Amino acid sequence: MPTASLTDVTFAYDGRPPALTDVTATFAPGECVMVTGRSGCGKTTVTRLLNGLAPEHFAGRLDGEARVGGLVAGQSSVQDYNGTVGSVFQNPKTQYFHANSTDELSFPCENAGLPSGEIHGRVRRAIMRFGIPHLLDRNVMELSGGQQQQLAVAAATVLDPGVLVLDEPTGNLDADAMVRLHDMLAELKRDGVTIVIAEHRLAWCADLVDRYVLVEDGRIAGSWDACEFAALPAERRREWGLRALDVTSAREATARLVERGLPGGEGTPVLATHDLVVGYGRRGLLRRRVGGFAKAVPDLQLFAGQMVGLMGRNGAGKSTLVRTLCGLQPACEGRIELDGRPASRRALTRGAALVMQDVHYQLFADSVRGELMAEVRDGDDGDEARAKCDGLLRDLDLLDLADRHPMSLSGGQQQRLAIATALMAGKRFVVLDEPTSGLDHAHMMQVGRLLRRLADRSVAVLVVTHDDELVAQWCDGVVAL
Amino acid sequence: MLASRGPLYLDPRTKLAMVVSSNLLMFLHAPASIEAVAAVLFAVPLLAGPRRGTGVRMLGLYFGLVAVQFAVAPLVGALPWLHLLGATAAALCMMLPCMIAGLSAVLTTRPGDFVCAMRRMHVPTVVVVPIVVLMRFFPTIRHDWRQIRHAQRLRGGTRNPLDALDRTLVPLLMNAVTVAQDLTVAALTKGLGADGPVTSLAQLRLRLRDAVAMALCAVPVVLALFL
C-alpha cells in the first residue's frame, strides 16, 4: 500500500493568495484521516494535491512535495493516478460520466486498458463487496443522491486503489445515505485502504476515523487521534466551524419537536391544508394506470412569523408536497387555504416563493438590483420601488453587491438574493429546499438567523431539510412525512 | 451481468446499417408497399424488447397516415383543399421509417455498446467522448429545464418572449458550465484521456443474426433500386 504525504507544501491557485501554507502531513497505509476545518480553509486543496488535480487541472504554484507512492503532484499526470488514488466528490449529480451505472463502474477499468473479462470480474467484485447489486445496469439519473454517491465510491475503488480521497462526500446526503456511505468506507478500511476525508460534518463516520487534522486559513492548526479529539470540549469544535461530533442531542430535540406537533398561532394561518393527498399519476399505453405516487399529508397550519421544518427521508414525498403547496402541481385530494380562503393553484403560485437548493436556477437578471426590480409590476412608482429594493438589499447585506452579476456571487449570497426577491414580491410564505446542505457550523447558524429574520417580517417559513442541527436550533415546529 | 440483452439483441453496427438503409429508402422514393414493409422491419428491434409500446405507437401512426392517404384520394376531386392533408400525410409517411429505425437504434442499445462499436470502427476519441457526454447531458438538461420553468412560474412570468428566452437560457447555460467542470474533474481522476489503449466492458461480435438482419435491411433498398 502506498504512503501519501505532503511535505512542506505551499500551494496558491493562479492569481490568488496561498490556499495552503507550510503543510506537512503523512497518511499512513490503512489509516482513516479526517481533514477538517471551516468552509474555505483549504481542506479541499489537500485532497486535490493527493489526487493530482492540483496543480495540473487546478493550476497554481506548488512548493514542496505532494506524493502518493511513486506519484508526485505536478510531475505525474492526473490520469496516472487512476488505479492508485480514487476520488469522490461532493455533488453526486455531477460526478458520473456515463448515463448507465454499469458503464460508469467499468469506466476506470476501460481507461486503464484492462481486457473485457477482467473488467467483468472487477465490476462484479465491486458490487459484491459493497452489496449493491441493485445498482447494476441502471440509469444513473434515476438513482437517488445517496445511491449515486454509493456508485461514485464503487467506481472510484473498482481498480483497488490504495488511497481513497473524499471531498465533502456528505454535503448533499440525507441521514440514511450517510449511513450507507459509512458502511462502504468501513468495508474499505477493513481492506486496508488509506482513506482521507475532507469534511466539516463529523458525526457520520466518527467511529471510523483514526486521526483528525484541523486546517485553519491554509495551515495545519492541530492533529489529534480519535480519543483525544472526542475528549475536546464540544465548544472548541464549534468555534472551529465544525458540525457536532455527536448529533444525538440534536436528533432528540428534533424528535421532541415532531412529537409536540406544530405550534398554534394567532389569527388566521397563512397556509392551511385539509385532508391533503399529494402525488402524481402515471399513465401508460392506452391511458392505463401504471403506478404513480400518492401520499396523505397530515393537516398543516403555518402562521406568519413561524419557521417550520419539513423532514422525512428521500422519497417520502417532500418535494411533491412542496410543489403542491406552491401551486406547481395539482393536489390529488383535499384543499389548501391561503390566508383563510380556499386557494387555486394560481393564487398559491402568486403567494409562494421557493428558494431552491440549486439557487442559481432562479436568478435571471444581469445585476443584483435588477433581480429585485424585475419583481416590480408595471404601474408601480419607480422611486418608491427603488427605495424598497435598496432597503431590502441593505437588510440582507447585499447593497455593496447591487451592481454585480448574480452568477458571480457566492452560494450564500445567491441564497440571500433569492430571499430578497421573495420579500420584494411580497410573498406570503417562503419554502426553502435544503438551505444548509454542505454548510459548516458557522454558516448554518447564519442561515438560521437569516430565516428567523425572514419569519419576523411576518412571512411563514417552511424549511425542507435533513439538518437536525438546524431544526433543533431554529425551528418552531416540525412536520415529519 | 448485462442481462437485459435478450436473444434478439443486435450489434450496434447492424442497427447503424438499418439507419443507413432507411435513409436510402427515403432518398430513393421507394414505392409505398416497400416503404410499409421497411417500416415494419425497422420496428422489429423495438417490438422484440421492452420498448414494445413505442414500436406499436410508431407503427400505429404510420398506418394511420397511410389510411388517411387512402381515405383522402377519392375525395380530392370534390374538395381540392384535401390535397394538403394527403400531401402532409404522404410526406410524414416517407420520414417515419427513418424515425422508426433511429428510435430502434437509440432506444434498444446500451450506451456502452454504442461506445464500444464506435471504438471498433476506429472512430477517434475526440469524436467518441463528446458523444458520450451528449448522451449523459440530455436528461440533465430536461431536468434543469423543468426546474427553471418552476422557478419562473413562482417569480411571475414575463410577456416578452425574448426576455423569457433570456431567463431560461442564462440559468441553463450557467448550470451546464458548472456541471461540465465537475464532470471533467471526475472523469480525469478516472483516467479519461490517459495514454495507452482503451478497452471496453462490452464485447461485440457480429453474429449470424446480424448478418441476417443486414441482409433483410438491404432487401427493400435493392427492390427500390431495381423495381
Interface residues (C-beta under 8 A of the other chain):
Chain A: N51 G52 L53 H57 S77 V78 Q79 D80 Y81 N82 G83 V85 G86 S87 F89 N91 K93 T94 Q95 Y96 F97 H98 A99 N100 T102 D103 S106 F107 P108 C109 E110 N111 A112 G113 L114 P115 S116 I119 H120 V123 R124 L136 D137 N139 M141 A152 A155 A156 G284 L285 R323 C326 L328 T349 R350 A352 A353 L354 M356 D358 H360 Y361 Q362 L363 F364 A374 E375 R377 M407 T421 A425
Chain B: M1 L2 A3 S4 G53 V56 R57 R110 P111 G112 V115 V132 V133 M135 R136 P139 T140 H143 D144 Q147 I148 H150 A151 Q152 R153 L154 R155 G156 D166 R167 V170 P171 M174 N175 T178 V179 D182 L183 T184 V185 A186 A187 L188 T189 K190 G191 L192 G193 A194 D195 G196 P197 V198 T199 S200 L201 A202 Q203
